[in-house]
Amino acid sequence: MSHPEDAPQLTFLRRLVTVLTATMILGVLLIVTLLVIRLNTAPAPLTLPEGLTLPDGSVPQAITLTQTRVLIIDSAGTLYIHDRASGERLQTLELP
């Protein structure tokens, strides 16, 4: 594909553009592949911090940790507030 009248710099630029294009295509394919793999994996099940218990039948849907509290929302829409250090349940709220 090289033309005899091309200067050596043009040949170098053509090869450079081709290599950079191939690199960009491979990079985009790699990112898309990693996203597909990452988004298709099931999320890890929620586990309660040690020392905390919920009433029987309660399934945690969200767990939030603060410096002093652990907030847990179960599948029935109940919010449990626990002390992070002792694990003691401080409050239970029914969410609307």
N, CA, C and O of each residue as an XYZ file, in Angstrom:
384
protein
N       0.802     -1.189      0.000
C       0.000      0.000      0.000
C       0.843      1.249      0.000
O       0.315      2.343     -0.201
N       2.136      1.122      0.219
C       2.923      2.348      0.224
C       3.153      2.795     -1.209
O       3.301      1.988     -2.127
N       3.178      4.073     -1.361
C       3.385      4.666     -2.675
C       4.824      5.143     -2.756
O       5.359      5.660     -1.776
N       5.455      4.979     -3.905
C       6.864      5.338     -4.008
C       7.129      6.825     -3.766
O       8.228      7.191     -3.348
N       6.149      7.682     -4.020
C       6.391      9.102     -3.832
C       6.161      9.576     -2.399
O       6.423     10.736     -2.083
N       5.662      8.671     -1.512
C       5.415      9.046     -0.113
C       6.725      9.287      0.615
O       7.694      8.543      0.469
N       6.721     10.308      1.372
C       7.878     10.588      2.213
C       7.882      9.593      3.369
O       6.822      9.090      3.741
N       9.036      9.300      3.941
C       9.085      8.351      5.061
C       8.210      8.787      6.235
O       7.683      7.942      6.959
N       8.049     10.093      6.431
C       7.221     10.563      7.534
C       5.754     10.192      7.317
O       5.055      9.877      8.281
N       5.280     10.222      6.083
C       3.887      9.863      5.807
C       3.649      8.377      6.043
O       2.596      7.986      6.547
N       4.613      7.558      5.684
C       4.486      6.123      5.928
C       4.418      5.861      7.431
O       3.607      5.065      7.904
N       5.290      6.550      8.171
C       5.280      6.412      9.622
C       3.942      6.859     10.198
O       3.394      6.184     11.069
N       3.409      7.977      9.732
C       2.129      8.480     10.230
C       0.987      7.527      9.910
O       0.095      7.333     10.736
N       1.002      6.928      8.720
C      -0.044      5.957      8.364
C      -0.020      4.772      9.312
O      -1.064      4.334      9.794
N       1.178      4.251      9.582
C       1.295      3.104     10.490
C       0.889      3.496     11.908
O       0.225      2.725     12.602
N       1.281      4.671     12.330
C       0.933      5.149     13.663
C      -0.582      5.279     13.827
O      -1.134      4.860     14.845
N      -1.238      5.843     12.854
C      -2.701      5.989     12.897
C      -3.365      4.623     12.913
O      -4.345      4.425     13.632
N      -2.859      3.685     12.143
C      -3.433      2.339     12.110
C      -3.278      1.652     13.470
O      -4.222      1.041     13.970
N      -2.096      1.753     14.060
C      -1.862      1.132     15.367
C      -2.735      1.790     16.432
O      -3.326      1.098     17.261
N      -2.819      3.101     16.416
C      -3.646      3.794     17.409
C      -5.130      3.463     17.235
O      -5.850      3.320     18.223
N      -5.581      3.345     16.019
C      -6.979      2.966     15.769
C      -7.258      1.563     16.300
O      -8.280      1.329     16.944
N      -6.350      0.638     16.028
C      -6.529     -0.732     16.524
C      -6.518     -0.753     18.050
O      -7.298     -1.480     18.665
N      -5.650      0.030     18.657
C      -5.592      0.096     20.116
C      -6.887      0.641     20.692
O      -7.395      0.113     21.681
N      -7.421      1.678     20.092
C      -8.683      2.254     20.564
C      -9.829      1.251     20.427
O     -10.653      1.128     21.333
N      -9.888      0.543     19.320
C     -10.950     -0.447     19.109
C     -10.848     -1.546     20.161
O     -11.856     -1.931     20.754
N      -9.635     -2.056     20.398
C      -9.455     -3.100     21.404
C      -9.797     -2.583     22.798
O     -10.376     -3.317     23.598
N      -9.453     -1.342     23.100
C      -9.778     -0.763     24.400
C     -11.276     -0.651     24.621
O     -11.770     -0.972     25.703
N     -12.001     -0.201     23.612
C     -13.456     -0.081     23.724
C     -14.084     -1.458     23.887
O     -14.990     -1.634     24.702
N     -13.608     -2.439     23.116
C     -14.132     -3.800     23.248
C     -13.867     -4.367     24.639
O     -14.724     -5.040     25.211
N     -12.691     -4.097     25.180
C     -12.366     -4.570     26.518
C     -13.278     -3.929     27.562
O     -13.773     -4.621     28.453
N     -13.503     -2.644     27.469
C     -14.369     -1.952     28.430
C     -15.798     -2.478     28.346
O     -16.429     -2.715     29.376
N     -16.312     -2.662     27.143
C     -17.672     -3.188     26.977
C     -17.766     -4.599     27.550
O     -18.741     -4.934     28.223
N     -16.759     -5.422     27.287
C     -16.763     -6.788     27.813
C     -16.753     -6.790     29.335
O     -17.509     -7.533     29.961
N     -15.903     -5.961     29.933
C     -15.849     -5.899     31.397
C     -17.162     -5.394     31.993
O     -17.598     -5.886     33.033
N     -17.795     -4.417     31.344
C     -19.087     -3.930     31.831
C     -20.157     -5.007     31.761
O     -20.947     -5.163     32.692
N     -20.187     -5.747     30.667
C     -21.185     -6.814     30.522
C     -20.969     -7.876     31.590
O     -21.928     -8.341     32.206
N     -19.721     -8.261     31.811
C     -19.437     -9.271     32.833
C     -19.832     -8.752     34.211
O     -20.460     -9.468     34.991
N     -19.466     -7.514     34.510
C     -19.730     -6.941     35.836
C     -21.230     -6.757     36.080
O     -21.709     -7.024     37.182
N     -21.966     -6.311     35.082
C     -23.388     -6.030     35.274
C     -24.238     -7.289     35.244
O     -25.380     -7.263     35.704
N     -23.720     -8.387     34.719
C     -24.496     -9.625     34.675
C     -24.312    -10.498     35.905
O     -25.032    -11.484     36.065
N     -23.374    -10.165     36.776
C     -23.199    -10.958     37.987
C     -24.229    -10.534     39.026
O     -24.564     -9.356     39.152
N     -24.715    -11.509     39.755
C     -25.717    -11.229     40.788
C     -25.054    -10.489     41.940
O     -23.905    -10.772     42.278
N     -25.763     -9.549     42.542
C     -25.175     -8.837     43.680
C     -24.990     -9.786     44.866
O     -25.743    -10.745     45.036
N     -23.995     -9.504     45.662
C     -23.747    -10.330     46.849
C     -24.907    -10.173     47.829
O     -25.438     -9.074     47.995
N     -25.296    -11.253     48.469
C     -26.393    -11.138     49.441
C     -25.982    -10.257     50.613
O     -24.815    -10.223     51.005
N     -26.950     -9.555     51.159
C     -26.672     -8.679     52.295
C     -26.422     -9.520     53.537
O     -27.175    -10.447     53.833
N     -25.380     -9.195     54.244
C     -25.095     -9.886     55.497
C     -25.082     -8.860     56.620
O     -24.550     -7.758     56.481
N     -25.668     -9.245     57.709
C     -25.714     -8.353     58.871
C     -24.350     -8.325     59.549
O     -23.650     -9.338     59.589
N     -23.977     -7.177     60.077
C     -22.758     -7.130     60.878
C     -22.890     -8.066     62.075
O     -23.995     -8.329     62.549
N     -21.755     -8.565     62.560
C     -21.781     -9.496     63.692
C     -22.431     -8.841     64.912
O     -22.233     -7.659     65.190
N     -23.207     -9.645     65.623
C     -23.839     -9.169     66.850
C     -25.216     -8.570     66.635
O     -25.895     -8.249     67.610
N     -25.652     -8.408     65.395
C     -26.981     -7.848     65.127
C     -27.927     -8.958     64.717
O     -27.556     -9.858     63.963
N     -29.144     -8.890     65.215
C     -30.157     -9.873     64.837
C     -31.432     -9.137     64.457
O     -31.729     -8.055     64.962
N     -32.161     -9.748     63.568
C     -33.465     -9.241     63.166
C     -34.520    -10.241     63.620
O     -34.207    -11.408     63.857
N     -35.760     -9.798     63.744
C     -36.832    -10.739     64.094
C     -36.939    -11.840     63.033
O     -36.561    -11.650     61.877
N     -37.458    -12.983     63.453
C     -37.618    -14.100     62.522
C     -38.478    -13.693     61.338
O     -39.500    -13.029     61.511
N     -38.080    -14.079     60.156
C     -38.824    -13.768     58.944
C     -38.442    -12.453     58.295
O     -38.866    -12.177     57.173
N     -37.652    -11.637     58.971
C     -37.207    -10.364     58.388
C     -36.034    -10.620     57.447
O     -35.060    -11.284     57.802
N     -36.153    -10.079     56.248
C     -35.084    -10.209     55.249
C     -34.537     -8.814     54.981
O     -35.279     -7.945     54.522
N     -33.259     -8.579     55.255
C     -32.718     -7.231     55.046
C     -32.694     -6.855     53.568
O     -32.277     -7.641     52.718
N     -33.150     -5.643     53.283
C     -33.133     -5.116     51.920
C     -32.072     -4.042     51.747
O     -31.570     -3.835     50.643
N     -31.726     -3.351     52.842
C     -30.701     -2.301     52.799
C     -30.052     -2.199     54.167
O     -30.720     -2.280     55.198
N     -28.737     -2.021     54.158
C     -27.983     -1.845     55.397
C     -27.112     -0.605     55.226
O     -26.377     -0.479     54.247
N     -27.205      0.307     56.188
C     -26.399      1.522     56.157
C     -25.609      1.615     57.450
O     -26.153      1.453     58.542
N     -24.314      1.878     57.306
C     -23.451      2.009     58.470
C     -23.048      3.468     58.646
O     -22.601      4.114     57.699
N     -23.207      3.980     59.857
C     -22.680      5.296     60.201
C     -21.602      5.068     61.251
O     -21.289      3.925     61.585
N     -21.036      6.144     61.770
C     -19.982      5.975     62.778
C     -20.510      5.354     64.058
O     -19.787      4.619     64.731
N     -21.763      5.637     64.406
C     -22.288      5.140     65.687
C     -23.509      4.238     65.546
O     -23.904      3.597     66.520
N     -24.109      4.169     64.383
C     -25.354      3.425     64.213
C     -25.284      2.489     63.007
O     -24.482      2.674     62.092
N     -26.158      1.472     63.040
C     -26.393      0.597     61.896
C     -27.890      0.665     61.619
O     -28.700      0.376     62.500
N     -28.261      1.046     60.399
C     -29.663      1.136     60.018
C     -29.954      0.009     59.039
O     -29.225     -0.189     58.066
N     -31.030     -0.728     59.308
C     -31.401     -1.867     58.476
C     -32.862     -1.719     58.088
O     -33.717     -1.501     58.946
N     -33.148     -1.836     56.808
C     -34.528     -1.839     56.322
C     -34.822     -3.248     55.834
O     -34.068     -3.807     55.038
N     -35.925     -3.824     56.316
C     -36.263     -5.176     55.879
C     -37.301     -5.131     54.761
O     -37.760     -4.061     54.361
N     -37.658     -6.308     54.267
C     -38.560     -6.400     53.110
C     -39.972     -5.934     53.436
O     -40.733     -5.627     52.519
N     -40.349     -5.870     54.715
C     -41.676     -5.402     55.105
C     -41.726     -3.890     55.277
O     -42.787     -3.334     55.562
N     -40.577     -3.213     55.105
C     -40.544     -1.763     55.238
C     -40.352     -1.290     56.664
O     -40.772     -0.190     57.023
N     -39.723     -2.112     57.468
C     -39.440     -1.735     58.848
C     -37.980     -1.310     58.951
O     -37.094     -1.975     58.413
N     -37.733     -0.199     59.645
C     -36.384      0.316     59.847
C     -35.942     -0.037     61.265
O     -36.606      0.305     62.243
N     -34.819     -0.722     61.352
C     -34.238     -1.080     62.643
C     -32.963     -0.256     62.820
O     -32.102     -0.232     61.940
N     -32.851      0.418     63.962
C     -31.668      1.220     64.263
C     -30.939      0.554     65.418
O     -31.496      0.379     66.501
N     -29.684      0.184     65.174
C     -28.855     -0.493     66.175
C     -27.648      0.364     66.512
O     -27.164      1.136     65.685
N     -27.167      0.211     67.752
C     -25.913      0.828     68.142
C     -24.788      0.014     67.502
O     -24.778     -1.214     67.590
N     -23.855      0.692     66.866
C     -22.806     -0.019     66.133
C     -21.837     -0.726     67.082
O     -21.367     -1.820     66.770
N     -21.534     -0.131     68.218
C     -20.555     -0.716     69.138
C     -21.117     -1.923     69.886
O     -20.466     -2.965     69.965
N     -22.329     -1.782     70.434
C     -22.878     -2.849     71.277
C     -23.792     -3.805     70.515
O     -23.981     -4.943     70.944
N     -24.358     -3.366     69.400
C     -25.306     -4.197     68.668
C     -26.719     -4.115     69.205
O     -27.617     -4.773     68.681
N     -26.932     -3.325     70.235
C     -28.248     -3.183     70.855
C     -29.210     -2.458     69.918
O     -28.848     -1.463     69.290
N     -30.444     -2.970     69.829
C     -31.447     -2.302     69.010
C     -31.958     -1.090     69.765
O     -32.465     -1.211     70.880
N     -31.822      0.076     69.155
C     -32.213      1.322     69.793
C     -33.639      1.727     69.445
O     -34.364      2.262     70.284
N     -34.036      1.468     68.195
C     -35.350      1.921     67.763
C     -35.827      1.089     66.589
O     -35.029      0.580     65.802
N     -37.164      0.956     66.482
C     -37.796      0.281     65.346
C     -38.859      1.219     64.810
O     -39.704      1.710     65.558
N     -38.812      1.464     63.511
C     -39.794      2.359     62.859
C     -40.449      1.643     61.691
O     -39.794      0.931     60.930
N     -41.756      1.847     61.565
C     -42.488      1.345     60.395
C     -42.471      2.425     59.329
O     -42.946      3.536     59.568
N     -41.936      2.119     58.163
C     -41.896      3.102     57.082
C     -43.186      3.045     56.281
O     -43.769      1.974     56.113
N     -43.634      4.196     55.785
C     -44.894      4.198     54.999
C     -44.714      3.516     53.666
O     -45.662      3.428     52.885
